[in-house]
């Protein structure tokens, strides 16, 4: 799941860090769809036009060591957030 989005993120990580440090970036296929300040905002706003599970939200960490911890946290939080809401 999200292989294309993850490849896009990895290939463009440095550029995304330069532009969107500390933000949440919504990625669909190989395009940035939106920029948000929080996971909840990214999911809520993007879910207005797209079905959950069809877009990927990536946090652009200030400290790259945060990246792995946030991925696991986001997966659990987004699942809980969308239960019955998205």
Secondary structure as UniProt FT lines:
FT   HELIX           3..11
FT   HELIX           13..20
FT   TURN            21..22
FT   STRAND          24..28
FT   TURN            29..30
FT   STRAND          31..36
FT   HELIX           39..46
FT   TURN            47..49
FT   TURN            52..53
FT   STRAND          56..59
FT   TURN            64..65
FT   HELIX           66..82
FT   TURN            83..85
//
